[in-house]
Amino acid sequence: MKFRPLHDRVLVKRLDAEEKTAGGIIIPDTAKEKPMQGEVIAVGSGVRGEDGKIVALDVKAGDRILFGKWSGTEVKIDGEDLLIMKESDILGILA
């Protein structure tokens, strides 16, 4: 993929949600919620601080992250549904 986000933006691929509940009930596609977990595909160079220096982002490609349900902008790149969001929309990194 030939895409690089600018500044403090991050390119994220949503991870698929579970298709069964803990009790074994299968959830139909129409009742599924958007997954709030994803994998970072690419990151921008960072944001410019008050002193003019670039501050690198805390996330890197390959990190699994947790983000808000309605965060980011949905885009389609190379036939793949992805999200572009600012680093501030990311709630945390999953270990």
C-alpha positions in Angstrom: 0.0 0.0 0.0 1.4 3.4 -1.0 -0.3 5.7 1.6 1.3 7.7 4.4 -0.8 9.8 6.7 0.3 13.4 7.4 1.2 15.0 10.7 -0.5 13.3 13.7 -2.9 11.1 11.7 -3.0 7.3 11.8 -4.3 4.7 9.3 -6.1 2.0 11.1 -7.7 -1.3 10.0 -10.7 -2.4 12.2 -10.4 -5.8 13.8 -13.4 -8.1 13.3 -15.9 -8.3 16.2 -16.9 -11.6 17.8 -19.7 -13.4 16.0 -21.0 -15.2 19.1 -21.8 -14.1 22.6 -20.3 -15.7 25.7 -23.5 -17.9 25.9 -23.0 -19.1 22.3 -25.7 -17.1 20.6 -24.7 -16.1 17.1 -25.1 -12.4 16.4 -26.5 -11.5 12.9 -24.7 -8.9 10.8 -27.5 -6.4 11.2 -27.2 -6.4 15.0 -23.4 -6.1 15.2 -21.9 -3.0 16.5 -18.8 -1.4 14.9 -15.6 -2.8 16.4 -13.7 -0.4 18.6 -10.4 -2.2 18.2 -8.0 -2.0 15.3 -4.5 -2.4 14.1 -2.3 0.5 13.1 -1.2 0.2 9.4 0.7 3.5 9.0 1.4 6.7 11.0 2.3 10.2 10.2 5.6 12.0 11.0 4.2 13.7 14.1 2.9 17.0 15.2 4.9 20.2 15.4 5.4 21.5 19.0 5.4 25.1 20.1 9.2 25.2 19.8 8.9 24.2 16.1 10.3 20.7 16.6 8.4 17.6 15.4 7.1 15.5 18.3 6.8 11.8 17.3 3.6 9.8 17.8 3.3 7.2 20.6 1.8 4.6 18.3 3.6 2.7 15.6 2.6 0.4 12.7 1.5 -3.0 14.0 0.1 -1.7 17.4 -3.3 -3.0 18.4 -5.4 0.0 19.6 -8.7 0.9 21.2 -10.6 3.9 19.9 -14.0 5.5 20.1 -17.0 4.0 18.3 -17.4 7.0 16.0 -13.8 8.0 15.7 -12.0 8.7 12.4 -13.0 8.9 8.8 -13.8 5.8 6.8 -11.9 5.4 3.6 -11.4 2.7 1.0 -7.8 2.1 -0.1 -6.8 -0.7 -2.5 -10.3 -2.2 -1.9 -9.8 -2.4 1.8 -12.0 -0.5 4.3 -9.8 1.6 6.6 -10.0 4.5 9.1 -7.9 7.7 9.2 -7.9 9.3 12.6 -5.9 11.7 14.7 -3.7 10.2 17.4 -5.9 12.1 20.0 -8.9 9.9 19.0 -7.0 6.8 20.2 -7.9 5.7 23.7 -5.0 3.3 24.3 -2.7 0.6 23.1 -3.7 -3.0 23.8 -0.9 -5.2 25.2 
